[in-house]
Amino acid sequence: MMSAHDTRIAGGPDSGAAALPEAWRDHCAAMLRARGWLAGQPERFREQILRMIVPMHAPRSMPVFSVDGPAGGIYGIVSGGIGIEGSGPYNVPRLGHILRAGSWFGHGPAMSGRDHRVQNMRAMEDSELVYVPLAPLRALLETDAQAARCVGTIADGGNILGTRVISDLLIPSVPHRIAAVLLRVTGAEEGIEPHHPEGFIISQSDLGEMANVSRSNVNRVLGDFARAGWITKHYNRLRIRDTAALQGFAASQV
């Protein structure tokens, strides 16, 4: 399987340097037809996108792309998790969210014509992705108004996610804030399940960064959640066991 690192060695994702067996392409396509952004798009557009996909493997910690890196196409997540790192004029890049299966990202260059990336995206654990190269994607958008509208809805989803991130960070209670962030970054509210029996890879440091709390606070709160039976935790792994209970707790601060 092609990795994100392989694509850079070969001259960038748009080089189309590697192909995978049709069986794996079919597996990716089936999952993306059923979950997330692409599942909600018109069938004609959905199949146009799926004909262009290049399946990829992104090992844990591998950058998918970085700020000021070259422009490229869009990515869809089949499994695993891709972290979004953002920064502003008064901050260094920090982890803000983890996208899960069914999410798509990287639409900026295709929609705006921008020649570089404006975010850091990295694999938080071994992740399976699909990539739609920029050149054929731009050609489609330039000739098909419906396709342009469909890709534009990725940005709409980003706005909704940004509002959710802000809302979570404004929760004054640390335990309730951690609960809200944990529900969001695991995809538990969408019914997403980790492939590993012990859960997704989420370190206490990463969770603390996303919730803007200290690691010691994260450790204490996760211990409380585990004793309540809402989660199980192992070294750098977390699994939500009772989504409804955790949602009820997060909402109880309102």
Secondary structure, 3 states (H helix, E strand, C coil): CCEHHHHHHCCCHHHCCCCCCHHHHHHHHHHHHHCCCHHHCCHHHHHHHHHHCEEEEECCCCEEECCCCECCCEEEEEECCEEEEECCCCCCCEEEEEECCCCEECCHHHHHCCCECCCEEEECCCEEEEEECHHHHHHHHHHCHHHHHHHHHHHHHHHHHHHHHHHHHCCCCHHHHHHHHHHHHHCHHHCCCCCCCCCEECCHHHHHHHHCCCHHHHHHHHHHHHHCCCEEEECCEEEECCHHHHHHHHHCCC
